[in-house]
Amino acid sequence: MCLSIPSKVIEIDENNYATVDTMGVKRKVTLDLIAEKVNIGDYVLIHVGFAMNKISKEHAEDSIAAYNEIAEAMRDGEISEDEGNNNYV
């Protein structure tokens, strides 16, 4: 399974590459696969270096909050790293 964490566009260059911030991690992705206009401050979902979809700020913030809750529960031991794995018993 692949999870895409919403990434905030913080810069766009002349070659249609965006620098995005994914929960504090910055990377460059191409915007070439998104038909609609993407602006600085927009949120996108990325997969292997390609922005695939633009999503609303509200949806992005809700998703990030959910990921943060899961990460906190894992840090606190409330959720095992193996939970959800098909081999988990």
N, C-alpha and C positions, 0 to 999 in steps of 0.2 A: 504494500500500500504506500502511496505517496501523499504526503501532506504538504500543502503549499501555504506558507505563512505570508500574510499580506506584507508587502514591502512598500515603503513610502519613497516616491521619487524626489530626490534632493537636487539633481542636476541633470540636464539634457545637453548633449553636445551636438555639433553640426552634422555628425554621421548617424544620428538617430539612436545613439547609445545613451542610456540613462544610468546614473549612479543612484542606487537605491539603498535604503537603510532597512534591514530586516532585523528588528529587535536588537539594534546596536551593531550589527555586522553590515559593513558597507561592501557592495560589489557592483560591477558593471554588467548590464544586461542590454540586449537589443530590443528595441520597440517595434521592429519591422513586422511582427505578426499581429499587431493590434491595429485594426482599421480606424478606430476613432482616435481623435486627438488626445494625447497625454500631456499633461502640464506638470510643472513642479508643484509638489504638494499632493498630487493624486496618489492613489494606492493601486498596485498591480499585484497579480499572482504570477510567480515565475516558475519555470521548469528548465533546468540545465542551461541557464544563460539566456533564456528567451522569456520576455514578458508575454504571457498568454492571454490575460484578461485584465481589464480595468474594473475595479470594484468601488463601491461607495465608501466614503469615510466611515460611516456608521457601521457597515458590515465589517470593515477592516478592524475597527476598534473593538467590536464585539468578539471577533475571532482572536485577536491578540490577547484580550482579557481571558478568554477560555484557555488559550495555550499557557498563559502565565499561571492560571489556577492549577492546571495539570502539572506543570513543572514544579510548582510549590508543593503540591501533594506528593510528588515523587521525592523531592528533597526531604520532606518530613516523614517519609516512609509509609505514607498512607496508600500509595500506589507503588507496586513493584515494577521495576524496569521490564520484567517479563510479562506483565499483565497485558492481555490482548494478543500475545504471541500464540500461534496455533499449537505450539509445543508446551505451553504452560499448563501445569497440572495443579 
